Amino acid sequence: MGDVINLRQARKARERREREREAALNRAAHGRTTAETARAAAARSQKQRTLDQHRIEDETPPETPEC
């Protein structure tokens, strides 16, 4: 037969683990220095500029189907 457990304590332990997991995710997402945030923004901006420079633009307007 299985061990007897206190359901209230098990529920609270599970909630505690979930809160700790969420806190760890928040620390990773929001716990960055200003320099790290600026560096990440600069990298995103550089990637976007690179993509925009390699975009092939079509000069002809798209054909519209007639009803």
N, C-alpha and C positions, 0 to 999 in steps of 0.2 A: 504494500500500500504506500502511496506517496506521502510526502511530508506535509504537515499542516502549516499553512502560511496565513498571515494576517493580510487580508485583501486591501485594507486601508493603507498599510505600510508598503505593500507592493505597488499600489497605485501612486502613492507619493514618490516612491523611488523612481518609478518610470517617468513621472512628470519632471522630477529633478534632472534625470539624464537628458530628457528632451530640451529643457531650458539650457542646460550646459552646452548641448550640441548647437543650439541656436545662437548662444552667446559666442561660441567659438567662430561660427560663420560671420557674425556681425563684427567681431574683432578683426577678422581677416579682411572684410570688405571696407570697414570704416576706420580702422586703426592705422591708417597710413599717414606719413608725414606730408607736409606741404610740398616738399621737393619730390617725393615719390608720386604724388598726385599730379604735379606739373609735368613730370617726366612721362607719365602715362598719357596725359592729354596731348603732349607734343608727339608722342609715338602714334596716337590715333590720328592726329591731324596730318602727319607725314604719310601715313598709309592712305588716307582719303585723297590727298593731293596726288599721290602716285597713281591711284586708280583713275582719278579724273584726267590725268595727263594721257593715259593710255586708252581712254574712251574713244570709240569711233562714232562720230556723229553723222547721221544721214541727213543730207540737205533737202531731200524731197519729202513733202508732207505725206502722211499715210493716206492711202485711198479709203474713201468712205463708201460703204455699200449703199446703193440707191434702193429705196423701198418700192 
